[in-house]
Structure formats: C-alpha cells, structure tokens
Amino acid sequence: MGCKSCSTAKDGQPKGCKNNGTCGTDSCNKLTVFDWLSNMTLPSGASPFNWVEVRFKNGRKVYYKNLENLTLSLGDVVATQAVSGHDIGIVTLSGELVKVQMKRKNISETPDEVFKIYRKASQKDIDVWGSARDKEEPMKVKARQFAIDLRLKMKISDIEFQGDASKATFYYTADERVDFRELIKLFAREFRIRIEMKQVGLRQEAARLGGIGSCGRELCCSTWLTDFRSVSTSAARYQQLSLNPLKLAGQCGKLKCCLNYELDSYLDALKAFPKTGIKLKTDKGIAVCQKTDIFKGYMWYAYEGEWANWHMLKTSQANEIIALNAKKERVESLEEYASELVEEVKADFENVVGQDSLTRFDKPKAKSRRKNNRRRNSSRSQKNSKLPRSQNNNAK
C-alpha cells in the first residue's frame, strides 16, 4: 500500500482506507501509473494538456477531453460522456503524462468522435452509481443460471453498470461463436435495462477479476501489465523449464506472461553456446551433448555407448572442438579438456557468532551417579522407617 491511510497499525495489522476503490491518492487501485511529471512546471507560454485518464470498474480506463477546463486532481469522481447517457469514473491521471500514455496505446488526440467530461460528480450521481454497483453480483448469479438453462457454451465473468444505471455490460468468454439472442431477451425481460454483450479473452478475464499467482503476489495483468504478448512453449524450452502445463499455466489457463520477462536475457546468453545437436568428433569416439548450464556456461557431453560418463566442458572449449571438426581435424579425447576445469571449492562456514549447536537438544544429558545414589539411599531409609522394630533390626 502506498498511501498513508493504508499503512499498518501499531499492532502490525493493515489499517485499510476502506474507500472501496475511491482512494484519494489512487495508490490502492489496479493498473495505476505513477505521475513522475507532476512536480515539473510547464515552460512559459505552454498550455496544459486537456486530456484526462478516467478509471472505471476493474481497471478499465478511458481517455476523455476536458473541454470545460475543469480543475481536476487525482481521485476526483467525474461524470463523463457515454454513447447514451453518462458514466461515473475516477480521475487517475492528468497533465502531460496522459499524452505519453495515449501515444503508447496508439490513441489519437484528434479522433472522429470526442468524448468529454461533463462535470464533477454530485452526491446524487454517486448514490445512483453506488446503488447500481450493488446490483451487479446478484444479477451475475441470475445471468449465469439463464445461460446454463439455455445450454449456451459461454461463461459470464463480470457485469458492469453504467454510472446512470441505464445500461449494463455483460462480459463473457467463449471458445466458439455463441448465438445469445434468446439470452438477451431473457435479460431484458428480467432486469428491465439495456443490455450490451462483450466478449473478452481468457487473459482479459483474469485481468478484470484479479487473483493471486503461484508466486504469491497479485496477478501482473491485474496490477501493472497492460499489453498481452503471445507466449509460446519455446520460451520455456529456451529457459530449460520442464514442459509441465500445470506449472506453466496461469490463472487464465494460458501460459504465464512472466515466461517472456527474462527470455531476452536467455537468448543473449545462448548466443555463445553451440547448438546442442552438433556432435563432437574425437579419436576416442563421437560425443553427444547431454546437458547445458546457461548460468555457468558449461556443457556436458557423453561418448556414444558410454552414456553414464559425462564430461563437462566450457562453451569456449566446445566451440574450439567444433571449429577443429569443421577443418576435418579431431582432438584426442574430451578428458584433456575436462581435466582443465577447476573444481568449485565449497565454503566452510565457522561459528563466529558464538551460538550454540542446533543439535544440542537431540541427545538427553547423562544423569550423574551421585544423584542416583542419593535417591536410592533416601528410598531405602523411608522403607526401613515404615517397618516394625523387630523387622528393622533383622534387616540390619
């Protein structure tokens, strides 16, 4: 949490601003952008950029033109123009950085149809917007049941009301083309509202709903990732990952987007490695590559027929042998190259802090004989004191 209202309390528990998505500093929302140009002043004679970024439900962002020249700041709730009616959103970005974001997303500054910001939202607008948002969850349950009754192969993932509660957008995912004309009739008859159906991909669905990944953090697509690049299994092969679909797939069921994060570094490192399909020809025999270590720059080769004995070579040594083979020359054996490698020395850490051994409680301490003898003598004296005098004398 970035804002002060969401910091931790004295007992270590998070306070939470409890603004439910309308945080004043916008640091608790999805896909936030840090305005690093906010402290910079414009040069003399330059007019500020009159486009504003407005966020709606689940990180949906739209850029509007501030034709009324309203003084807007981060976190203001505004009424924006829609196709029919108006919508309610939160200002997430303003100023010169909006121009950078629009250029990055290929949004024209002079479109054919310009949507503008009407005004700052009044209390009545916020009340209507809040009551409409409360209807979304029970409506989603009914909508899913209607789709199941009609046996449509689709999944309704989310519902978003327009700010004036005049229209609802149903987001769904489907593998094939779906004929939902009968479904729209049921929705209009049941909900008494204008319906818009919008199909999204599996990655967009995961970005809208959010979740926790296998790494323990929130999904990248719902927090900061805006462009979805295609991910293939070759990215996992280059990084020498096991092709296990259960481990490589994310919440959306597709390959994880993080497989592309370090792919360029691996590709640059693999440029120094020879192809694993190239065999090394020696006088002792032909060697085949068995394993590579990209981080250390080592390759393991084994002779044909002696698959259990691996010989570790550096990439420079393997390239040298391949260059000699290209000139129709052979080396004697791989052992003369493998013997030159220096074995790693394991660091022997000593107990310099003075801590006790961790196994000090594994074995119980031996009891001293002196204490055992005292206990035996005391037990004998107690027994003798309980006997009569005649028996006691006989015992002595």
N, C-alpha and C positions, 0 to 999 in steps of 0.2 A: 504494500500500500504506500502510495507516495504522498498523500495529503496528511496534514496533521490530525484531522478529525478521525482518521482511520488508524492511528498509531496504537501501540499496545498500552495497556493499563499498567498499574503498579504491580499487579499480581502476574503479569505476563500474558494475560488474555487479551485478544484483539478487541478494541473498542467498537469499531464499525460506525460509520457515519449514519447508517440507516436511512439514507436518502433514496434507496431503491433505484439507482440508475440516474439520478439527477444530481450527482456530486458537483459541488461548485467549482472544484479545481479540475474536474474531469480526469482524475488520475485513477479512478476505480472502474472506468468503463472499458469496453472492448475496443481494440484496434485504435488506441489513442496515439496521437502524434505530438511529440514534444516541439513546442514553438520556440525554436532557437533564435528566431529573428524578432522576438517580442521586445527585447531590450534595445534594439537598434532603431535609431531615428532615421526618417526619410530625408533625402537631400532636399535642399531648398527648391521650391517650385514644383516638387513631385506630389501628385495626388495619391492617396492610399488606394489599394486595390479593393474594388467594391464587390467582390465575390466572397461568399461565406460558406463554410462547410457545416452542414447540419446532420446530426446523427439521429437515427430512429431506432426501432427495436432491433436487438441482436446485431448491432454493429453495422446496419445498413446506413450508408452515407450518401448524401446528395448535395450537389453544389448549387447554390441559389445566388441571384444577383440582388444586391442591396440597393434598389433603385430609390428607396425612400430616404437613404442616407441616415439610417438609424444608428445610434451609438450602441453597438453590440459588443459584449465581452464574453469570455469563456464561461459556459454554463448557463447562459440565458435561454429560457424557454420561449420559442417564437412560433408564430402561425405562418405557415408557408403555403404557397400556391400549389394546387394539385390539378389533375386533369378535370375533376369536377369537385367543387368544394374546397376545403382547406385541410391541411395536415399540421400536426403539432410535433416539433422536434427540439433538439437541444443543440446549441451552437458549440462546436468542438474546435473550430479553427477559424481565424480571421487574419487579414493582413496579407503580407507579401508571400508567406509560406503557402497560402492557398493557391497562388499561381504556380508554385513549384509542384504541388500535388496534382493539380489539373493537367499540367504538362506531362507528368509521369504516367497518369492514367489516360492520356490521349483524349482529353475533354476540351472541346473548342471553347474559346472565350466569346465567340460570336455565333451561337447556334441559331437554327431557324426559329425555334420556339424557346423563349427565355422564361424560366420560372423565377418568380421574385418572392421576397419576404414581405408579408403584409404588415405585420406589427409584432410587438412583444405580446406574448400570450397573457390574457387576463385570467382572473381566478375562475370565471365561468368556463373558459376554454380548457383549463387544467382539470376542472371537475368532470367535464364531459369526456375528456381524454382518459382520465383515471377510471371512470365507470366502464368505459369501453374496453380498457385493458383487463378489467376484472372478469369480463365475459369470455375471454379467449380460451381459457383452459376448459371449462365445461362444454364450450362449443366444439372444441377439438375432439373431446370424447364422443360426442354425438356424431360428428362428421366421420370419424373413423368407423363407427358402427354402421353408418349408412353405406360406406364404401365396401364393408365386409358383406352386408346383406345383398348388395348388387353384384358381388363376386368380381370386383374390379381388381386387377393386379397393380395396385398402387398403394403408396404409403403417404398419408397426410402427416407431415412432420411438424408444421407450425402454422399458426394463424396470426395475422397482424391486422388490427383495425386501423382505419384512417382516423386522424385526430378529431374530426367532427362526427365520428360514429356513423357515417353514411355508407361506408364500403368496407368489406373485409377481404383480404388477400389470403388465399389458401395455398401454401407451399407444399408440394408433393414431389415424390421421387417414384420413378417407374422405369423398368427395363425396356418396355415396349410402348408403342403408341396406345393411348387409352381413350376410349370413347366415353366421356363423362357428361354427356348432355343430359341424361336422365338424372345423374347425381346433382347437377346444378339446379334442376327443377326442384328436387327434394330440399336442397339447401335454401333456395329462395322461399319455398313454402313454409319451411320450419323456422328460419331465422329472420325472415322479413327484412332482408338487407341486400344490397347489390353485391354480387359475388364476382371475384376475379381469381381464376386458377393460374398458378405459375409453377412451372416445372423447374426444379433445380437438380444439380448433380449430387452425387454422394459426398463429395468433398465440400460443396457449398452447404449441404445439410449439416455436416459435422461442424462447420464454421459457425453456423447460426445457433445451433443448440449448445455447443461447447462441451467440455468434459476434461477428464484427467488422462494423460497419456501413460504409457508404460514407464516413462522416465520419472513419473511422479509430479510433473508440472502440468499446467494447463496447456491445452492444445495450441500449437503455433498458429493454426488457421483461425482460431477464435480470439487471439490476443494481439498478434502483430503481422502475420503473414497475409498479404492481400492478393498476390498473383500466384496461381496454381500452375506449376510447371509439370509436364509429364514425367513420371518416374517409371523406369523400366528395371527389369531384373539384372540387366548388365551393370547397373550401378552397384548392386550387391556383390556381383562377381568381381568387379574391379577392387572392391574393398575386402575381398576374401571373407565374406559373410556366408553363413550356412543358408541355403535357399529353403528356409522353413517358412511357409506362408503364415503360420500362426504368430511368428515373431516379427516378420517383416511387414505385416498388415497393421494399419492403424484403426482408429475408431470407425472410420468410414468404410472399412473393408478393403480399401485400396492400399497400395504400397505407401509406406510412410514418406512424407515430404522431406524429412530430415536425412534421407539417404542421399539427397543431392547436395547437402551442405558442404561436406568435405570431399566430394567427388573430384573437384578440380585439383585439389592437393594430391590426391592419389594418382590422378592421371599424369601430373607433372613428375611425380616420383617414379612412375612406371616407365618413363621415357628412357631412364638409364638402365633398365632391365632388358635383357634379351627375351625374345619370345620363348615361352615355355615349351613350344612344340619342336624347337630346334634341338637336335641331339649332338652331343659332344663325341667326337671320334678320337680315340686314343689307341695306342698299341696294345693296351690291356683289353680293350673292348669298347663298346659303344655305351655311353651313359645317357640316361633319360632324366629330365627334371621331375622331381617329386614334390617339392615344396618351395615356396618363396617367403621371405620375410621383408616386407616393404620398409618397415621402420628401421631395421638394422642394415638392410642392403645385402642380405645373404640369400643364397640359393643352395638347395640340397639336390644332389644328383646320385643316382644309383646305376651300377652296371646292369646290363640286361642279363638275367639269370641270377643275379645277386641282389635281389630286391630288398633284402633285410639290412644290407650295409649301405648307409647313406654317407656321402662326403659333402661337407659344407664348403662352399666357395663364395668368394666375394663377387659382386656383379662385374667388377673390372677384370677379375680373373676369368670369369665365364666369357666375357666379350673378347678377351685375348685369345682364348682357345678357339672360339668361333671364327675369329679373324684368321687364325692359322689354318683351320679346316677349309676356309674359303680359298686359301692359297694351295690347297691339297697337301698340307703338312699336318702331322699328328704329333701330339705330345706323348710322352711315355705312359703316364698314368695320372689320375686325379689326386693320388696321395701326396705327390710332391707339392701340389698347390694347397691342398687341405692342411698339410702339416705346418704351413707358414702362418696360419691363423693363430692369434694369441687368445688363449682361453680367458674367459672373464673371471676376475678374482672376486669372490664373494666377500662382502664387507662383514667383519666380525665386530659386532657392537658390544661394548662393555657397559657394565652398570656403573656409570659415573655419577648418577644422582644419589646413590645410596639407598635405593629402595630394596625392600625385602623380596625374596623369591616368590614367584606366583604359586609355586608348588609347596609352600611351607605348611599348608594345612592338609596335604594329601595323606601323609602318614601320621598316625597319632603318636604323641610323645610317650616314651617308655616310663612307666611308673618306678619310682625309687624303691629299693628293697627296704630301706629304713622305715618308710611309712607303712609298708605292708606288714612288717614285723610288729610295729606298734599296734596296728589294728588287730592282729591275731592275738597278741597278749591281752589286749583290753577285752576281747570277746571271751577268752578263756577265764579271766578273772570274774566276769559277770556270770558265767555259768557256775563257777565254783561257789559264788556267794549265794546262789539260789538253792544249792544242795544242803541237806542236814549236816550237822557236825560230824556224825559218825562216817557218813559217806565222804565228807570233805577230808577227813583225816586219812581214810583209806586211799583217796586219790593222791594225797601227798606221798 
